Amino acid sequence: MNNQPNVVFLRSAQVLKCQLIGNWTIQNIKKLYKKMDRLEGKRDFEFEQIVFDCSKIEEFDTHGIILILHFIKNIPSTCKIEKIGMSERFEKLFVACENNFPPSREKSSKQNILLKNLENLGRLVVEGYKTLTVFFSFVGELTHRGIDSFMFPNQIRFRAVLYHIENSGLMALPIIFLTSFLIGVVIAYQGAVQLEKFGANIFIVEMVTISATRELAPLLTAIVVAGRSASAYTAQIGVMKITDEIDAMRTMGFSPWNFLVLPRVFGLMISLPLLVFFADVVSIFGGMTVAATTLDVSFFEFIDRMHSSVDLKHFIIGLIKAPIFGWIVATIGCFRGFQIDNNTESVGRYTTISVVNAIFWVIAMDAIISVLLTELGL
Amino acid sequence: MIVVKARNIVTRFGDNVIHDGVSFDIKQGEIFGLLGGSGSGKTTLLREMILLQKIAGGELEVLDNSVVGISKENEKKLQSQWGVLFQFGALFTSLNIVENISIALKEYTDIPDKLIFESALMKLSMVGLPEKTAYMYPSELSGGMKKRAGLARALALDPKLLFLDEPTSGLDPKSARGFDELIVMLRQTLGITVVMVTHDKDTIEGVLDRFIILGNKKVIFDGNISELQETTNKELRNFLN
């Protein structure tokens, strides 16, 4: 038995006979395709009839049939096509395949690359614009609902707010402790080298305290929280959307704003100032430790100096920024969550976007506030 | 020829015993049903056959390979010989329908791309989906359409063995019968062996050659529909009503 798949062409004046041999199955298609390719090469077809002799086919599957149909498709209709020697089983399969074979279509002409890029750019701009308007309406509704819930405080889901304070605030304490301690240490170390040159050791106090409380502690805390919570909010809300939970809530008359968005926003706006306060304390402690070990500024001297020469305003400015950052992180996290479409890929995409957006806007807002306060002379 | 051979299968989730001595054979070219009430472990049994779930005891052979301690190589070979349709289609959401169907062909065969594309469109049409769905994403399709597309994907590699998990559930009656006819046609033309979990009475009566009913952790019936109708066992007779 010779299973070697093959096709033999027998030509006579007007008739081309194709003897199909062996296993016309999925494993052998590539080999057979090359052999059949000769048929396609001839555009000015000289034969009046083509006969496919299938009597020597051992096995046939849909891909063998597709191969034949693929070539038949390209043969001009003036040429008659005949199939002989096909067993009943193969015949049935062949007919089933033939009926479902995609009709040949004009190939779409290739688009100009420049045009395509322009089109993509346009699409990007329009989509950005759309997202922006949707975001504005989201913020508008959020503000409206937020004010509403102050007018009717019994609408606030206190339990949910507490839950989010615990999850996004309390649970973040260890990582906030670690990062802010290290930041305090780093500022103090970098400063210590320079200050020692001038013998101005004691200025380490201003350096650490002001930079930590005013800028670095709020910023880093917000960035860490953005990484932890913006992603979590987006994924939670997105998955709830995919599993129709949000629609279910709506039909039962539970507003997703009151149940999902506001508790998260309030939760972060409350917990971020607390976290920033904690980060202030820890980073100053980090600085103090370095000051005591490398600059001979004892803890008492440090605190004494802090008391006499560092304004309270730096600390307050840092704390005022905190709820703003909290608002940014929670709002972006929730907004991107509602944008998630009904597929798994978009969960990943929007979660990433949400963290990147949240971090960017936290930094941008920090810069805006810095400029504003400097202009105001604070 | 026996395609699936199960002997005294035991399945456990923790202390919860699902199967305790389940035995049956599935012959080549059969349309075989796994039936039983909710929680009787039909889908679990199916998952064991397609290597998604391990059995705790007994023997299970699929296409002459024992699933216990199967080598990676044999596992791959097995996977290229079967197609699986999950209950909700389980299409890859990041790929459009035609990509979903052709991904296995692209990964596992050296067929030219032009043919793969035609093959995907043909399978799509075979399962009764219009050509315009080819470029749609799974999220844009209805549940029934997803199921059909899932079947087209299961058929992509011309499998010898087809596993279907509740193929007609969630379809309207007309589509469900269409689905049944399609499966019978595929069996006739491609000589596929079909193993399905089903609840659909019309499918049980019209399509299945043979089936088992699971109950009390065991096989309580093994035979065809006329045998079931003749049985004197009341519990079994009630099964159909």
Interface residues (C-beta under 8 A of the other chain):
Chain A: T25 I26 Q27 I29 K30 Y33 D61 T62 H63 I66 L67 L69 H70 R89 K92 L93 A96 C97 N99 N100 F101 P102 D341 N342 N343 T344 E345
Chain B: T93 S94 T109 D110 I111 P112 K114 L115 E118 S119 L121 M122 K123 S125 M126 E131 Y137 P138 S139 L157 D158 M185 Q188 T189 L190 G191
